[in-house]
């Protein structure tokens, strides 16, 4: 995501709270200095979810580990994470 540079000042700070807001489809984080960020999950899926497996992994990450998702997006490491071929979002037989 090209906007990552805008949020570099927040990426090194401790997130005080985080959650996935189903109503707005955003991962939201509040930082120790009272700054906040809301990440549009649809935009993240459009940018990085090039395959159904990547989209499933992104969905799993947002629902189960929103803080980690926010950190990966802010640090610019989400693409690398998805390239590892994680299978959290894979349906079990």
MOGI-V834391 format. One record per pair of residues at least 24 apart in sequence whose C-alpha atoms are under 6 Angstrom apart, sorted by sequence separation. I is the first residue (numbers start at 1). J is the second residue. D is the distance in whole Angstrom. If there is no record, write none. Layout:
# MOGI-V834391
I_J_D ; I_J_D
This chain:
# MOGI-V834391
60_89_5 ; 57_88_6 ; 57_89_4 ; 56_89_5 ; 19_66_6 ; 18_67_6 ; 11_74_6 ; 4_74_6
